[in-house]
Structures are given as structure tokens and as C-alpha cells.
Amino acid sequence: MKTLLLNNWKAKMASLMVAIAVWYLVKGHVQRPSMPFFPIPGTQNVDCSNSAFDHIA
């Protein structure tokens, strides 16, 4: 068991550090608020209400 843990310990430690770094980046991305919504021109629905104030005389 001792040789299993201590054999190539530098590579195992480097892999552990890379795994922690990737986990930290993913965790930060998931917790970040979503991007603000910027409407694309021409894709919004137009409200066609028929009130008296909508018409220009």
C-alpha cells in the first residue's frame, strides 16, 4: 500500500492540483450570475394594443 501511494508522488500531486484548479474554475462559472439580456433588433414581439392613445392624429 505504501508503494502504491508513494510511487510517482510528484505526478499524483500535480494531477491533484490540476483537478482542484479545474473544480475551482467550474464552481466559479456555475455561481456567476447569468449574462444580462440584450434584445436583438427585430426579434421582439410588438404590442398592438388598440387604445385611444396609440393613434396619432
N, C-alpha and C positions, 0 to 999 in steps of 0.2 A: 504494500500500500504506500509505503514511504517513497519507493522509487517511482510509483505511478504519479504521485503528486509533485515530486521534485525533479523529475526528468523533463527537460525543456521548460524550466520555470520562467525563463525570460519571455519566451514566446507566449506562454499561457498568461503571463501578466500583461503583455502587450495586447492580447486579444480581449482580456477583461477590460482594459482601459478603453479600447475602441468600442466595445459593446456598451459601456457606460456613456460614452460620448454620443453614440447614436441614439440611445434611450433618452438622453437629456434633450437632444435636438427634436426628437419626435414629440416628447412631452411638451416642449415649448411651443411647437407648432399646433398641437391639439388645443392647448389652453389659450392661444391667441384669439382675440375676437375676430369675427368674420369681417371680410372686407366690406367697406361701405358700398351701397348700391348706387351706381351711376347709370341712369337710364340711357339707352341707346336711342338716338333720334329716329323716329318713325316706327318704334315698336310699342309705344304706349297706346292704350285704348283711349279713345276720345269720348268724353261725357257729352252726350247730345240731349241735354235736358231742354224742355220746351217751356221755359218760364218767360214771363213778360220782359225780364231784364236782359235776356240773351240777345234780343234783336236790336240792331242798330237802325235808327230812323233816318 
